[in-house]
Amino acid sequence: MALKRMDNIGIVVEDLEGAVEFFRALGLEFEGGAIIEGEWAGRVTGLGDQSVEVAMMRTPDGHSRLELSRFIRPTVIADHRKAPVNALGYLRAMFTVDDIDQTLERLRTRGAELVGEVVQYKDAYRLCYIRGPEGLLIGLAQELG
């Protein structure tokens, strides 16, 4: 059987409302939210008794989703948000935007900080990394020509 698609990427945050607003400003659409809990949920994650507030964000083309989660219980046990680009494990999500300069300007008002600088790769892309809400690493790409 062949893989059908990637359903979503999940990111755990402390401030769910702030993260939703940030990703809305980036251009994702809020698809819905819920509290996920119960015996079945703990069996899936291996965490046992859990309660998680979830917000699902969708890209404008409808093909990709970002699942933002805030754990009510159990408490968060690790924090990878400030990890550098060469850290093992989850690193970043990359989004293609129409205009990288306008996107940076819009996101800076929501606390985004440029990690390095905006660079051009050949005649194909302008690229950069930013730190978004709670220090999350996010890549931005603008296709050229």
PyMOL commands that set and color helices and strands:
alter all, ss='L'
color gray80, all
select helices_A, chain A and resi 16-26+39-45+100-108+133-135
alter helices_A, ss='H'
color red, helices_A
select strands_A, chain A and resi 9-12+29-37+51-58+65-73+93-96+113-114+119-121+125-131+137-143
alter strands_A, ss='S'
color yellow, strands_A
deselect
rebuild
show_as cartoon
